[in-house]
Amino acid sequence: MTKRGAATNEGRTLTVRVPLTLRKRGGRKQVIAPDGATWGTPRPRVDNTMVKAIARAHRWKRLLESGRFASVAELAEAEKINQSYLCRVLRLTLLAPDIVEAILDGRQPPGIQLDVLLNPHPVAWSMQRERLLG
């Protein structure tokens, strides 16, 4: 880290400048350390938006499999949401179990957010891990 200090008032004040980046993650601002710097291990942070989306996906899947709704269109109409969105969220049921577990525990990499999860991913779990977990 780069530190520059300037003493003023007979050495009573010290100014320290640290380059940093602020990024939004899950609706919150997160400080990103400069390249090469480590600030210790981050605490697990559960992203409630992703957890809710995964829960909805599995609930919708159960509703379709039980025969309560005959089609995705019928379910989307009942839920009063766009059919396209419902289909994107339903894809979350195809995620590898360890990826879902990491999200539920708040151990997902910082780059994984809901908009990333809603994109199409390979069905093979090994390829999902490679793409999402690096």
N, C-alpha and C positions, 0 to 999 in steps of 0.2 A: 504494500500500500504506500502511496505517496503521502508524506506528512510534511507540512511546512508550518513553522511556528514563528511568531513574531511577538517578542516581549514588549509590553507597554506598561506605563505607570510603574516604573522602577521594578519591572519583573513580576508584577502581580497578575497580569492577564496573558494567557497563552491561547493562540488561535491555531486550531488543527483543521486541516482540510482533507477530507477523505472522498475520493471519487466513488460514486455509487449510482445505481440505476434503480428507478422505481417502476414496477410492473404491476398491473392489475391481475389478480388471480382469485377467481371465485368471488368477485365483487369487492375484494379487499386489496389494499396496496401492499406490495411485498418489496423489501429491499434486496437487491441483487448485488452481491459482492463483486469487486473488480476481478478480472481474470487472474487466476492463480491464488487468490486469497481464500482462506478457509475461516469460517466463523463458527466452527463446531457443527455438530449434527443438528439439523432442524427438527423441531417437535413435529410429530404427526399431526396433520391438520385435515380433518374430514371435510370434504367438499359436499355439503348438503344437497346442492343442485344435482350433482352426479348420482348421489345415493338415491334421491327421489326418482330420478329418471330410470335407474336400474330397477327400483321397486315397481314403478309403473309398468315398465316393459314386461316384467314377470307376471304382474297382475293381469295385464292385457292378454298375454300369452295363455294364461290359465282360462280366461273368459272365452277365448277362441277355441281352445282345446276341449273345453267342457261342453261346447255346443250351444252355450247361452247366446252367442252371436254367430251368425252364419258366415259373415265375411268381415274383412277389415273395414269396408265402407260402412257397414251397419254399425260396427263398434265405434268408428270415428264419429258418426252421426249421434250415437247415444252419448258419447263423451263430449260432444260439441267442440271437436278439434278438427284440424285439417288432416285429411287422410295421409298426405305425404309425410307430415310430422309424425303421425302414429307409426307409419312404416319405418321411419328412421329410428325412432325410439325402440321399436320391436327388435331391431338388429342387435340391441344391447344384450339380448338373451343368448346371443351366439358368442359372447366374449368368453375367453378362457377363465376357468374358475379362479386361478391364482391372480389374474388381473382384477376380477371383481372383488376378491378378498382384499387386495392391496388398496383398492378404492374405498371399500367399506372401513378399512382400518386407518385410512388417511396416509398410506405409505406410497401413493402414486407419485411418479416423477412430476416436477413442477410444470412441465410442458403439456401434461394431459389435463384437458378441460372438456366440458361437455361438448363444445362445438367440434373438438377433435374426435371424440367418441362417436358422434353422430355421422361422421363420414364413413363410407364403406371400408371395411377391413377384410382381409383374407379370412376364410372360414377356418383354415388350419391354425390351431392354437400356437404352434411354434412360430409361425410367421407373424401372428398377432403380437407375441411377446417381443420378437425382434423389432417390429415396427413401433410399438407403444412403450416398451420398457427399455429399449436400446440394448 
